[in-house]
Amino acid sequence: MSKKVTKGAIAEFVRNQLKQNEKWALNAMLKIYEYQTADEQAMGCTCKYNGVGFSGAHSEIMSSLSEQYLRKGWMSPKQMKIVMKTMYHYTRQIIQVSNPEKLIQMVIKNRK
């Protein structure tokens, strides 16, 4: 088996983790929330197109869920389903803010 890991393989791995792994999805949600501007966090909307943070379509609900998780430390099963269904849209941003060497090692380990 080749040790070469392509960008596509990394994206596929991250996308699958975001769709299937609650811990990944929650951590990703919080990371993307961090990239919302302070104004966007306060208003629960996407006010500036800067290529980071939640999209306009997801901003209100995902900001609300992020704030709730930060306050309470838990999600209802219905809320978790929303998080799991939404976060794979942010694969590119998650890859950009992740440690590339660590991601490559996780992809290689996952192949075994």
Backbone as XML, in Angstrom:
<?xml version="1.0"?>
<chain id="A" units="angstrom">
  <residue number="1" name="MET">
    <atom name="N" x="0.834" y="-1.186" z="0.000"/>
    <atom name="CA" x="0.000" y="0.000" z="0.000"/>
    <atom name="C" x="0.881" y="1.252" z="0.000"/>
  </residue>
  <residue number="2" name="SER">
    <atom name="N" x="0.568" y="2.188" z="-0.858"/>
    <atom name="CA" x="1.347" y="3.411" z="-0.979"/>
    <atom name="C" x="1.144" y="4.306" z="0.242"/>
  </residue>
  <residue number="3" name="LYS">
    <atom name="N" x="2.216" y="4.967" z="0.645"/>
    <atom name="CA" x="2.139" y="5.895" z="1.770"/>
    <atom name="C" x="1.743" y="7.295" z="1.311"/>
  </residue>
  <residue number="4" name="LYS">
    <atom name="N" x="1.680" y="7.524" z="-0.025"/>
    <atom name="CA" x="1.318" y="8.837" z="-0.553"/>
    <atom name="C" x="-0.149" y="9.127" z="-0.228"/>
  </residue>
  <residue number="5" name="VAL">
    <atom name="N" x="-0.371" y="10.298" z="0.318"/>
    <atom name="CA" x="-1.723" y="10.710" z="0.684"/>
    <atom name="C" x="-2.063" y="11.943" z="-0.144"/>
  </residue>
  <residue number="6" name="THR">
    <atom name="N" x="-3.098" y="11.834" z="-0.940"/>
    <atom name="CA" x="-3.505" y="12.939" z="-1.805"/>
    <atom name="C" x="-4.430" y="13.906" z="-1.053"/>
  </residue>
  <residue number="7" name="LYS">
    <atom name="N" x="-4.589" y="15.097" z="-1.635"/>
    <atom name="CA" x="-5.522" y="16.065" z="-1.061"/>
    <atom name="C" x="-6.937" y="15.496" z="-1.069"/>
  </residue>
  <residue number="8" name="GLY">
    <atom name="N" x="-7.266" y="14.770" z="-2.121"/>
    <atom name="CA" x="-8.587" y="14.155" z="-2.211"/>
    <atom name="C" x="-8.816" y="13.129" z="-1.118"/>
  </residue>
  <residue number="9" name="ALA">
    <atom name="N" x="-7.772" y="12.346" z="-0.809"/>
    <atom name="CA" x="-7.893" y="11.340" z="0.255"/>
    <atom name="C" x="-8.078" y="12.018" z="1.609"/>
  </residue>
  <residue number="10" name="ILE">
    <atom name="N" x="-7.389" y="13.124" z="1.821"/>
    <atom name="CA" x="-7.532" y="13.874" z="3.075"/>
    <atom name="C" x="-8.945" y="14.434" z="3.176"/>
  </residue>
  <residue number="11" name="ALA">
    <atom name="N" x="-9.426" y="15.034" z="2.081"/>
    <atom name="CA" x="-10.773" y="15.610" z="2.083"/>
    <atom name="C" x="-11.824" y="14.533" z="2.331"/>
  </residue>
  <residue number="12" name="GLU">
    <atom name="N" x="-11.668" y="13.382" z="1.703"/>
    <atom name="CA" x="-12.619" y="12.287" z="1.893"/>
    <atom name="C" x="-12.618" y="11.813" z="3.347"/>
  </residue>
  <residue number="13" name="PHE">
    <atom name="N" x="-11.423" y="11.672" z="3.930"/>
    <atom name="CA" x="-11.308" y="11.249" z="5.316"/>
    <atom name="C" x="-11.994" y="12.247" z="6.250"/>
  </residue>
  <residue number="14" name="VAL">
    <atom name="N" x="-11.681" y="13.526" z="6.081"/>
    <atom name="CA" x="-12.263" y="14.557" z="6.946"/>
    <atom name="C" x="-13.782" y="14.600" z="6.764"/>
  </residue>
  <residue number="15" name="ARG">
    <atom name="N" x="-14.247" y="14.570" z="5.524"/>
    <atom name="CA" x="-15.686" y="14.593" z="5.245"/>
    <atom name="C" x="-16.390" y="13.424" z="5.941"/>
  </residue>
  <residue number="16" name="ASN">
    <atom name="N" x="-15.806" y="12.236" z="5.833"/>
    <atom name="CA" x="-16.400" y="11.060" z="6.483"/>
    <atom name="C" x="-16.414" y="11.200" z="7.999"/>
  </residue>
  <residue number="17" name="GLN">
    <atom name="N" x="-15.333" y="11.735" z="8.561"/>
    <atom name="CA" x="-15.296" y="11.934" z="10.011"/>
    <atom name="C" x="-16.369" y="12.926" z="10.446"/>
  </residue>
  <residue number="18" name="LEU">
    <atom name="N" x="-16.544" y="13.984" z="9.678"/>
    <atom name="CA" x="-17.536" y="15.002" z="10.026"/>
    <atom name="C" x="-18.958" y="14.465" z="9.923"/>
  </residue>
  <residue number="19" name="LYS">
    <atom name="N" x="-19.178" y="13.504" z="9.029"/>
    <atom name="CA" x="-20.515" y="12.926" z="8.860"/>
    <atom name="C" x="-20.813" y="11.828" z="9.877"/>
  </residue>
  <residue number="20" name="GLN">
    <atom name="N" x="-19.762" y="11.149" z="10.392"/>
    <atom name="CA" x="-19.970" y="9.936" z="11.180"/>
    <atom name="C" x="-19.492" y="10.005" z="12.625"/>
  </residue>
  <residue number="21" name="ASN">
    <atom name="N" x="-18.636" y="10.946" z="12.941"/>
    <atom name="CA" x="-18.008" y="10.976" z="14.253"/>
    <atom name="C" x="-18.482" y="12.227" z="15.013"/>
  </residue>
  <residue number="22" name="GLU">
    <atom name="N" x="-19.271" y="12.021" z="16.057"/>
    <atom name="CA" x="-19.844" y="13.148" z="16.807"/>
    <atom name="C" x="-18.765" y="14.077" z="17.355"/>
  </residue>
  <residue number="23" name="LYS">
    <atom name="N" x="-17.696" y="13.512" z="17.876"/>
    <atom name="CA" x="-16.629" y="14.336" z="18.450"/>
    <atom name="C" x="-16.001" y="15.235" z="17.383"/>
  </residue>
  <residue number="24" name="TRP">
    <atom name="N" x="-15.736" y="14.659" z="16.213"/>
    <atom name="CA" x="-15.195" y="15.448" z="15.104"/>
    <atom name="C" x="-16.149" y="16.569" z="14.737"/>
  </residue>
  <residue number="25" name="ALA">
    <atom name="N" x="-17.436" y="16.237" z="14.594"/>
    <atom name="CA" x="-18.431" y="17.226" z="14.172"/>
    <atom name="C" x="-18.546" y="18.363" z="15.193"/>
  </residue>
  <residue number="26" name="LEU">
    <atom name="N" x="-18.565" y="18.028" z="16.476"/>
    <atom name="CA" x="-18.657" y="19.058" z="17.514"/>
    <atom name="C" x="-17.413" y="19.935" z="17.541"/>
  </residue>
  <residue number="27" name="ASN">
    <atom name="N" x="-16.239" y="19.314" z="17.477"/>
    <atom name="CA" x="-15.005" y="20.098" z="17.470"/>
    <atom name="C" x="-14.932" y="21.000" z="16.244"/>
  </residue>
  <residue number="28" name="ALA">
    <atom name="N" x="-15.367" y="20.482" z="15.102"/>
    <atom name="CA" x="-15.370" y="21.277" z="13.867"/>
    <atom name="C" x="-16.337" y="22.449" z="13.999"/>
  </residue>
  <residue number="29" name="MET">
    <atom name="N" x="-17.513" y="22.195" z="14.544"/>
    <atom name="CA" x="-18.499" y="23.258" z="14.727"/>
    <atom name="C" x="-17.916" y="24.387" z="15.575"/>
  </residue>
  <residue number="30" name="LEU">
    <atom name="N" x="-17.266" y="24.022" z="16.669"/>
    <atom name="CA" x="-16.691" y="25.039" z="17.549"/>
    <atom name="C" x="-15.543" y="25.775" z="16.872"/>
  </residue>
  <residue number="31" name="LYS">
    <atom name="N" x="-14.752" y="25.066" z="16.085"/>
    <atom name="CA" x="-13.637" y="25.698" z="15.377"/>
    <atom name="C" x="-14.154" y="26.702" z="14.347"/>
  </residue>
  <residue number="32" name="ILE">
    <atom name="N" x="-15.171" y="26.310" z="13.581"/>
    <atom name="CA" x="-15.746" y="27.220" z="12.592"/>
    <atom name="C" x="-16.386" y="28.415" z="13.292"/>
  </residue>
  <residue number="33" name="TYR">
    <atom name="N" x="-17.050" y="28.159" z="14.411"/>
    <atom name="CA" x="-17.665" y="29.243" z="15.184"/>
    <atom name="C" x="-16.614" y="30.258" z="15.628"/>
  </residue>
  <residue number="34" name="GLU">
    <atom name="N" x="-15.440" y="29.784" z="16.016"/>
    <atom name="CA" x="-14.346" y="30.684" z="16.410"/>
    <atom name="C" x="-13.984" y="31.644" z="15.284"/>
  </residue>
  <residue number="35" name="TYR">
    <atom name="N" x="-14.148" y="31.196" z="14.043"/>
    <atom name="CA" x="-13.772" y="32.007" z="12.892"/>
    <atom name="C" x="-14.850" y="33.004" z="12.482"/>
  </residue>
  <residue number="36" name="GLN">
    <atom name="N" x="-16.039" y="32.904" z="13.076"/>
    <atom name="CA" x="-17.033" y="33.944" z="12.856"/>
    <atom name="C" x="-16.481" y="35.206" z="13.516"/>
  </residue>
  <residue number="37" name="THR">
    <atom name="N" x="-16.734" y="36.359" z="12.933"/>
    <atom name="CA" x="-16.314" y="37.598" z="13.580"/>
    <atom name="C" x="-17.154" y="37.797" z="14.838"/>
  </residue>
  <residue number="38" name="ALA">
    <atom name="N" x="-16.702" y="38.666" z="15.722"/>
    <atom name="CA" x="-17.439" y="38.934" z="16.960"/>
    <atom name="C" x="-18.850" y="39.435" z="16.647"/>
  </residue>
  <residue number="39" name="ASP">
    <atom name="N" x="-18.967" y="40.295" z="15.642"/>
    <atom name="CA" x="-20.290" y="40.791" z="15.232"/>
    <atom name="C" x="-21.175" y="39.651" z="14.750"/>
  </residue>
  <residue number="40" name="GLU">
    <atom name="N" x="-20.608" y="38.761" z="13.948"/>
    <atom name="CA" x="-21.376" y="37.637" z="13.427"/>
    <atom name="C" x="-21.814" y="36.703" z="14.561"/>
  </residue>
  <residue number="41" name="GLN">
    <atom name="N" x="-20.926" y="36.474" z="15.513"/>
    <atom name="CA" x="-21.291" y="35.642" z="16.656"/>
    <atom name="C" x="-22.423" y="36.286" z="17.451"/>
  </residue>
  <residue number="42" name="ALA">
    <atom name="N" x="-22.318" y="37.576" z="17.693"/>
    <atom name="CA" x="-23.326" y="38.271" z="18.490"/>
    <atom name="C" x="-24.683" y="38.311" z="17.797"/>
  </residue>
  <residue number="43" name="MET">
    <atom name="N" x="-24.672" y="38.487" z="16.477"/>
    <atom name="CA" x="-25.926" y="38.614" z="15.741"/>
    <atom name="C" x="-26.437" y="37.285" z="15.200"/>
  </residue>
  <residue number="44" name="GLY">
    <atom name="N" x="-25.579" y="36.245" z="15.218"/>
    <atom name="CA" x="-25.986" y="34.942" z="14.702"/>
    <atom name="C" x="-26.208" y="34.957" z="13.202"/>
  </residue>
  <residue number="45" name="CYS">
    <atom name="N" x="-25.427" y="35.764" z="12.505"/>
    <atom name="CA" x="-25.572" y="35.821" z="11.050"/>
    <atom name="C" x="-24.198" y="35.978" z="10.414"/>
  </residue>
  <residue number="46" name="THR">
    <atom name="N" x="-24.149" y="35.786" z="9.114"/>
    <atom name="CA" x="-22.927" y="36.021" z="8.362"/>
    <atom name="C" x="-23.080" y="37.378" z="7.692"/>
  </residue>
  <residue number="47" name="CYS">
    <atom name="N" x="-22.271" y="38.331" z="8.145"/>
    <atom name="CA" x="-22.397" y="39.703" z="7.656"/>
    <atom name="C" x="-21.348" y="40.033" z="6.600"/>
  </residue>
  <residue number="48" name="LYS">
    <atom name="N" x="-20.228" y="39.344" z="6.645"/>
    <atom name="CA" x="-19.127" y="39.617" z="5.725"/>
    <atom name="C" x="-18.760" y="38.321" z="5.027"/>
  </residue>
  <residue number="49" name="TYR">
    <atom name="N" x="-18.499" y="38.417" z="3.733"/>
    <atom name="CA" x="-17.998" y="37.238" z="3.035"/>
    <atom name="C" x="-16.482" y="37.294" z="3.112"/>
  </residue>
  <residue number="50" name="ASN">
    <atom name="N" x="-15.920" y="36.474" z="3.994"/>
    <atom name="CA" x="-14.471" y="36.461" z="4.171"/>
    <atom name="C" x="-13.901" y="35.059" z="4.006"/>
  </residue>
  <residue number="51" name="GLY">
    <atom name="N" x="-14.736" y="34.106" z="3.590"/>
    <atom name="CA" x="-14.253" y="32.758" z="3.324"/>
    <atom name="C" x="-14.055" y="31.895" z="4.557"/>
  </residue>
  <residue number="52" name="VAL">
    <atom name="N" x="-14.362" y="32.446" z="5.735"/>
    <atom name="CA" x="-14.247" y="31.663" z="6.961"/>
    <atom name="C" x="-15.524" y="31.813" z="7.772"/>
  </residue>
  <residue number="53" name="GLY">
    <atom name="N" x="-15.771" y="30.843" z="8.617"/>
    <atom name="CA" x="-16.970" y="30.865" z="9.433"/>
    <atom name="C" x="-18.122" y="30.189" z="8.720"/>
  </residue>
  <residue number="54" name="PHE">
    <atom name="N" x="-19.278" y="30.231" z="9.337"/>
    <atom name="CA" x="-20.459" y="29.590" z="8.777"/>
    <atom name="C" x="-20.990" y="30.381" z="7.591"/>
  </residue>
  <residue number="55" name="SER">
    <atom name="N" x="-21.598" y="29.678" z="6.661"/>
    <atom name="CA" x="-22.230" y="30.336" z="5.521"/>
    <atom name="C" x="-23.509" y="31.014" z="5.992"/>
  </residue>
  <residue number="56" name="GLY">
    <atom name="N" x="-24.044" y="31.885" z="5.158"/>
    <atom name="CA" x="-25.284" y="32.570" z="5.501"/>
    <atom name="C" x="-26.422" y="31.611" z="5.787"/>
  </residue>
  <residue number="57" name="ALA">
    <atom name="N" x="-26.475" y="30.501" z="5.044"/>
    <atom name="CA" x="-27.554" y="29.523" z="5.220"/>
    <atom name="C" x="-27.467" y="28.796" z="6.560"/>
  </residue>
  <residue number="58" name="HIS">
    <atom name="N" x="-26.263" y="28.645" z="7.085"/>
    <atom name="CA" x="-26.078" y="27.876" z="8.317"/>
    <atom name="C" x="-25.796" y="28.750" z="9.535"/>
  </residue>
  <residue number="59" name="SER">
    <atom name="N" x="-25.535" y="29.999" z="9.318"/>
    <atom name="CA" x="-25.015" y="30.855" z="10.382"/>
    <atom name="C" x="-25.901" y="30.907" z="11.623"/>
  </residue>
  <residue number="60" name="GLU">
    <atom name="N" x="-27.168" y="31.161" z="11.450"/>
    <atom name="CA" x="-28.045" y="31.340" z="12.610"/>
    <atom name="C" x="-28.145" y="30.065" z="13.452"/>
  </residue>
  <residue number="61" name="ILE">
    <atom name="N" x="-28.477" y="28.951" z="12.823"/>
    <atom name="CA" x="-28.661" y="27.712" z="13.583"/>
    <atom name="C" x="-27.339" y="27.201" z="14.152"/>
  </residue>
  <residue number="62" name="MET">
    <atom name="N" x="-26.259" y="27.263" z="13.368"/>
    <atom name="CA" x="-24.990" y="26.716" z="13.855"/>
    <atom name="C" x="-24.365" y="27.607" z="14.929"/>
  </residue>
  <residue number="63" name="SER">
    <atom name="N" x="-24.558" y="28.912" z="14.824"/>
    <atom name="CA" x="-24.085" y="29.803" z="15.892"/>
    <atom name="C" x="-24.850" y="29.524" z="17.178"/>
  </residue>
  <residue number="64" name="SER">
    <atom name="N" x="-26.160" y="29.347" z="17.059"/>
    <atom name="CA" x="-26.985" y="29.046" z="18.226"/>
    <atom name="C" x="-26.570" y="27.722" z="18.870"/>
  </residue>
  <residue number="65" name="LEU">
    <atom name="N" x="-26.356" y="26.703" z="18.053"/>
    <atom name="CA" x="-25.941" y="25.404" z="18.587"/>
    <atom name="C" x="-24.556" y="25.485" z="19.221"/>
  </residue>
  <residue number="66" name="SER">
    <atom name="N" x="-23.653" y="26.252" z="18.601"/>
    <atom name="CA" x="-22.305" y="26.420" z="19.168"/>
    <atom name="C" x="-22.371" y="27.088" z="20.528"/>
  </residue>
  <residue number="67" name="GLU">
    <atom name="N" x="-23.156" y="28.153" z="20.621"/>
    <atom name="CA" x="-23.291" y="28.861" z="21.893"/>
    <atom name="C" x="-23.895" y="27.958" z="22.966"/>
  </residue>
  <residue number="68" name="GLN">
    <atom name="N" x="-24.909" y="27.192" z="22.575"/>
    <atom name="CA" x="-25.525" y="26.279" z="23.541"/>
    <atom name="C" x="-24.507" y="25.247" z="24.015"/>
  </residue>
  <residue number="69" name="TYR">
    <atom name="N" x="-23.761" y="24.674" z="23.087"/>
    <atom name="CA" x="-22.786" y="23.653" z="23.472"/>
    <atom name="C" x="-21.709" y="24.241" z="24.386"/>
  </residue>
  <residue number="70" name="LEU">
    <atom name="N" x="-21.286" y="25.462" z="24.093"/>
    <atom name="CA" x="-20.286" y="26.107" z="24.950"/>
    <atom name="C" x="-20.846" y="26.388" z="26.342"/>
  </residue>
  <residue number="71" name="ARG">
    <atom name="N" x="-22.127" y="26.734" z="26.435"/>
    <atom name="CA" x="-22.760" y="27.011" z="27.731"/>
    <atom name="C" x="-23.056" y="25.743" z="28.511"/>
  </residue>
  <residue number="72" name="LYS">
    <atom name="N" x="-23.661" y="24.756" z="27.837"/>
    <atom name="CA" x="-24.186" y="23.582" z="28.532"/>
    <atom name="C" x="-23.323" y="22.337" z="28.408"/>
  </residue>
  <residue number="73" name="GLY">
    <atom name="N" x="-22.523" y="22.257" z="27.348"/>
    <atom name="CA" x="-21.652" y="21.100" z="27.166"/>
    <atom name="C" x="-22.352" y="19.863" z="26.626"/>
  </residue>
  <residue number="74" name="TRP">
    <atom name="N" x="-23.536" y="20.025" z="26.058"/>
    <atom name="CA" x="-24.245" y="18.867" z="25.502"/>
    <atom name="C" x="-25.199" y="19.318" z="24.402"/>
  </residue>
  <residue number="75" name="MET">
    <atom name="N" x="-25.638" y="18.324" z="23.627"/>
    <atom name="CA" x="-26.606" y="18.530" z="22.544"/>
    <atom name="C" x="-27.689" y="17.462" z="22.674"/>
  </residue>
  <residue number="76" name="SER">
    <atom name="N" x="-28.890" y="17.811" z="22.299"/>
    <atom name="CA" x="-29.946" y="16.797" z="22.230"/>
    <atom name="C" x="-29.673" y="15.925" z="21.007"/>
  </residue>
  <residue number="77" name="PRO">
    <atom name="N" x="-30.247" y="14.741" z="20.939"/>
    <atom name="CA" x="-30.060" y="13.903" z="19.742"/>
    <atom name="C" x="-30.490" y="14.611" z="18.448"/>
  </residue>
  <residue number="78" name="LYS">
    <atom name="N" x="-31.559" y="15.371" z="18.499"/>
    <atom name="CA" x="-32.024" y="16.105" z="17.317"/>
    <atom name="C" x="-31.008" y="17.178" z="16.910"/>
  </residue>
  <residue number="79" name="GLN">
    <atom name="N" x="-30.472" y="17.892" z="17.885"/>
    <atom name="CA" x="-29.465" y="18.916" z="17.595"/>
    <atom name="C" x="-28.193" y="18.282" z="17.037"/>
  </residue>
  <residue number="80" name="MET">
    <atom name="N" x="-27.798" y="17.153" z="17.624"/>
    <atom name="CA" x="-26.600" y="16.464" z="17.153"/>
    <atom name="C" x="-26.780" y="16.021" z="15.707"/>
  </residue>
  <residue number="81" name="LYS">
    <atom name="N" x="-27.973" y="15.601" z="15.352"/>
    <atom name="CA" x="-28.254" y="15.199" z="13.981"/>
    <atom name="C" x="-28.052" y="16.377" z="13.022"/>
  </residue>
  <residue number="82" name="ILE">
    <atom name="N" x="-28.476" y="17.573" z="13.435"/>
    <atom name="CA" x="-28.281" y="18.774" z="12.624"/>
    <atom name="C" x="-26.791" y="19.057" z="12.447"/>
  </residue>
  <residue number="83" name="VAL">
    <atom name="N" x="-26.050" y="18.969" z="13.546"/>
    <atom name="CA" x="-24.602" y="19.209" z="13.492"/>
    <atom name="C" x="-23.942" y="18.213" z="12.535"/>
  </residue>
  <residue number="84" name="MET">
    <atom name="N" x="-24.271" y="16.938" z="12.689"/>
    <atom name="CA" x="-23.661" y="15.895" z="11.858"/>
    <atom name="C" x="-24.024" y="16.087" z="10.381"/>
  </residue>
  <residue number="85" name="LYS">
    <atom name="N" x="-25.239" y="16.533" z="10.122"/>
    <atom name="CA" x="-25.698" y="16.715" z="8.744"/>
    <atom name="C" x="-25.076" y="17.953" z="8.096"/>
  </residue>
  <residue number="86" name="THR">
    <atom name="N" x="-24.697" y="18.932" z="8.898"/>
    <atom name="CA" x="-24.231" y="20.218" z="8.383"/>
    <atom name="C" x="-22.717" y="20.327" z="8.257"/>
  </residue>
  <residue number="87" name="MET">
    <atom name="N" x="-21.971" y="19.769" z="9.194"/>
    <atom name="CA" x="-20.551" y="20.096" z="9.283"/>
    <atom name="C" x="-19.701" y="19.607" z="8.113"/>
  </residue>
  <residue number="88" name="TYR">
    <atom name="N" x="-20.144" y="18.588" z="7.374"/>
    <atom name="CA" x="-19.306" y="18.143" z="6.260"/>
    <atom name="C" x="-19.167" y="19.233" z="5.199"/>
  </residue>
  <residue number="89" name="HIS">
    <atom name="N" x="-20.085" y="20.208" z="5.187"/>
    <atom name="CA" x="-19.986" y="21.328" z="4.243"/>
    <atom name="C" x="-18.737" y="22.174" z="4.516"/>
  </residue>
  <residue number="90" name="TYR">
    <atom name="N" x="-18.152" y="22.016" z="5.674"/>
    <atom name="CA" x="-17.019" y="22.836" z="6.090"/>
    <atom name="C" x="-15.687" y="22.078" z="6.024"/>
  </residue>
  <residue number="91" name="THR">
    <atom name="N" x="-15.660" y="21.017" z="5.239"/>
    <atom name="CA" x="-14.457" y="20.193" z="5.105"/>
    <atom name="C" x="-13.240" y="21.043" z="4.744"/>
  </residue>
  <residue number="92" name="ARG">
    <atom name="N" x="-13.371" y="21.894" z="3.739"/>
    <atom name="CA" x="-12.232" y="22.712" z="3.288"/>
    <atom name="C" x="-11.684" y="23.578" z="4.424"/>
  </residue>
  <residue number="93" name="GLN">
    <atom name="N" x="-12.582" y="24.240" z="5.150"/>
    <atom name="CA" x="-12.130" y="25.096" z="6.243"/>
    <atom name="C" x="-11.465" y="24.290" z="7.356"/>
  </residue>
  <residue number="94" name="ILE">
    <atom name="N" x="-12.015" y="23.128" z="7.669"/>
    <atom name="CA" x="-11.431" y="22.291" z="8.720"/>
    <atom name="C" x="-10.032" y="21.829" z="8.309"/>
  </residue>
  <residue number="95" name="ILE">
    <atom name="N" x="-9.878" y="21.446" z="7.051"/>
    <atom name="CA" x="-8.543" y="21.051" z="6.577"/>
    <atom name="C" x="-7.573" y="22.223" z="6.696"/>
  </residue>
  <residue number="96" name="GLN">
    <atom name="N" x="-8.020" y="23.416" z="6.331"/>
    <atom name="CA" x="-7.154" y="24.603" z="6.373"/>
    <atom name="C" x="-6.660" y="24.929" z="7.780"/>
  </residue>
  <residue number="97" name="VAL">
    <atom name="N" x="-7.470" y="24.658" z="8.788"/>
    <atom name="CA" x="-7.073" y="25.017" z="10.156"/>
    <atom name="C" x="-6.486" y="23.844" z="10.929"/>
  </residue>
  <residue number="98" name="SER">
    <atom name="N" x="-6.334" y="22.703" z="10.261"/>
    <atom name="CA" x="-5.803" y="21.508" z="10.914"/>
    <atom name="C" x="-4.316" y="21.361" z="10.665"/>
  </residue>
  <residue number="99" name="ASN">
    <atom name="N" x="-3.685" y="20.561" z="11.498"/>
    <atom name="CA" x="-2.270" y="20.228" z="11.343"/>
    <atom name="C" x="-2.146" y="19.236" z="10.187"/>
  </residue>
  <residue number="100" name="PRO">
    <atom name="N" x="-1.499" y="19.626" z="9.074"/>
    <atom name="CA" x="-1.458" y="18.746" z="7.898"/>
    <atom name="C" x="-0.760" y="17.408" z="8.156"/>
  </residue>
  <residue number="101" name="GLU">
    <atom name="N" x="0.317" y="17.407" z="8.919"/>
    <atom name="CA" x="1.027" y="16.161" z="9.195"/>
    <atom name="C" x="0.154" y="15.202" z="10.000"/>
  </residue>
  <residue number="102" name="LYS">
    <atom name="N" x="-0.570" y="15.757" z="10.957"/>
    <atom name="CA" x="-1.446" y="14.931" z="11.780"/>
    <atom name="C" x="-2.580" y="14.333" z="10.937"/>
  </residue>
  <residue number="103" name="LEU">
    <atom name="N" x="-3.140" y="15.136" z="10.033"/>
    <atom name="CA" x="-4.187" y="14.631" z="9.142"/>
    <atom name="C" x="-3.665" y="13.501" z="8.262"/>
  </residue>
  <residue number="104" name="ILE">
    <atom name="N" x="-2.484" y="13.677" z="7.715"/>
    <atom name="CA" x="-1.887" y="12.636" z="6.858"/>
    <atom name="C" x="-1.713" y="11.350" z="7.645"/>
  </residue>
  <residue number="105" name="GLN">
    <atom name="N" x="-1.222" y="11.456" z="8.884"/>
    <atom name="CA" x="-1.047" y="10.264" z="9.705"/>
    <atom name="C" x="-2.380" y="9.571" z="10.004"/>
  </residue>
  <residue number="106" name="MET">
    <atom name="N" x="-3.424" y="10.365" z="10.220"/>
    <atom name="CA" x="-4.747" y="9.780" z="10.485"/>
    <atom name="C" x="-5.279" y="9.069" z="9.246"/>
  </residue>
  <residue number="107" name="VAL">
    <atom name="N" x="-5.049" y="9.638" z="8.069"/>
    <atom name="CA" x="-5.496" y="8.996" z="6.825"/>
    <atom name="C" x="-4.755" y="7.682" z="6.629"/>
  </residue>
  <residue number="108" name="ILE">
    <atom name="N" x="-3.447" y="7.683" z="6.842"/>
    <atom name="CA" x="-2.636" y="6.473" z="6.693"/>
    <atom name="C" x="-3.116" y="5.404" z="7.691"/>
  </residue>
  <residue number="109" name="LYS">
    <atom name="N" x="-3.322" y="5.802" z="8.935"/>
    <atom name="CA" x="-3.773" y="4.849" z="9.965"/>
    <atom name="C" x="-5.150" y="4.289" z="9.612"/>
  </residue>
  <residue number="110" name="ASN">
    <atom name="N" x="-6.008" y="5.120" z="9.060"/>
    <atom name="CA" x="-7.360" y="4.717" z="8.685"/>
    <atom name="C" x="-7.358" y="3.719" z="7.528"/>
  </residue>
  <residue number="111" name="ARG">
    <atom name="N" x="-6.322" y="3.748" z="6.705"/>
    <atom name="CA" x="-6.224" y="2.829" z="5.562"/>
    <atom name="C" x="-5.955" y="1.408" z="6.004"/>
  </residue>
  <residue number="112" name="LYS">
    <atom name="N" x="-5.335" y="1.249" z="7.160"/>
    <atom name="CA" x="-4.928" y="-0.081" z="7.620"/>
    <atom name="C" x="-6.094" y="-0.915" z="8.037"/>
  </residue>
</chain>
